[in-house]
Amino acid sequence: MTIIKPIPEIQIERMQREDLQQVMTIEKEAFPDPWHESFFKRQLRKRKKHSHLYVAKLQNKVIGYIVFYIYSGEGHILNIAIDTGYRRRGIGKYLLEFALEIMEKSGVKEVFLEVSVKNTAALEIYKKYQFQVFGVRKRYYSNGDDAYVLCKEMNNVISL
């Protein structure tokens, strides 16, 4: 998979504690029920092998982030968020492609995620990346909305 940067100067780096203030600003703008800062701190402190937290930066400013797990041959995308001033510029797709590439190199066979049944923009993007509806989680979100569980089968080629 060849990843094309939507903005030439953009950099993807592992999330650090010093990124948290900017990450939390984006988190609170992006989601009606944002994750608590303690989740990010716990993940950064533990740095477990299966946890992956990355930020997209432009001139040292966090403009987006992605959180995903890789565990037992499965990938799970937990969160992708982009600063409101940088949305619709391909940064979310760039982070998704970055995560999928890491998963592919790690031998992941399937990738899962949850997305609101009402989030048509995200559903269109995931459809382009061959995610398919795997199931529905009723009343998944705190506001009572349902979530689709999406699944993507990875096309890992095994060389002999």
Secondary structure, DSSP 4 states (H G I P E B T S, - for coil): -----SSTT-EEEE--GGGHHHHHHHHHHH-SSPPPHHHHHHHHHH--TTEEEEEEEETTEEEEEEEEEEETTEEEEEEEEE-GGGTTSSHHHHHHHHHHHHHHHTT--EEEEEEETT-HHHHHHHHHTT-EEEEEETT-STTS--EEEEEEE--PPPP-
